[in-house]
């Protein structure tokens, strides 16, 4: 298994979402890094976030952010 650049960009964007509350999301502005804007569009198309410019995590997104958090914590040590 190998992570490609597209996946890494999507992981990076997911990691930016607040994990403290389901009622908090993010908003990407048009001058954000193009890689983040593209990642947001892909995550939206996959049903992981509810808006192509960020928004809120869907139920699938909430499940994934837990896994991203575990991966990040494990690799950080």
N, C-alpha and C positions, 0 to 999 in steps of 0.2 A: 504494500500500500504506500502510495506517495501522495503528498499534498502538492497540488500545482498552485501557481500564482493566483489564479481565480479563486480557489478555495481559501487561500491565505487572506486575500482581500475581504472575502465574506466573513471569515472568522474575526478579522480586525474590526469590521463594522459591527458585528454582533456583540463584541466585547465592549463596545461603546454604550450599549443600552444599559440603563440603570437596572440593577438587580434587586433593589430594595422594594419596589412597588410595581405592580402590574399597571398602575394608572399613570406611569411616567413613560415617555417615549423620547425620541430624538427628532430633530428637524435638520435636514441637510439643506444648506443654501446653495444657490446656483454657482457660487464661486468656490464650493468645496473641491477637494482633490477629485479629479476625474475618476480615479480608481474607486473612491468611495461612492461616487454617484452611480457608477456602473454596478458596483456590488449591491447597492440599494435596489436598483432596478431588477437585478437577478433574484435577490431575496424576495422581492415583491412578487415576481412571476412564479416563484416556487411556493408562495403562500406562507412565507416565514414572517414577513412584516406586512402591515396592512396599507402601506402607502409607498409609492415609488421614490419618495424623498425622505423615507424614514418612517415616521409615525410610531405605531405601537407594535409590539411583538404579538403574533397570533398564538394560539395554543401550541402549535408546532414550534414556533419561535421560542416560547417559554420553555419547552422541553429541551430544545437545542442549547439555549443559553446556559442551562445547568451543566450540560456536557462540556461546553466550551470553557466554563469556569473550572471544572475539574481538570481538564487538559492543561489549561493555563497554569493552575496552581501546581500541578504535578511537574510540569516542565520548568517552572520557575526555580525550584529548589536546586 
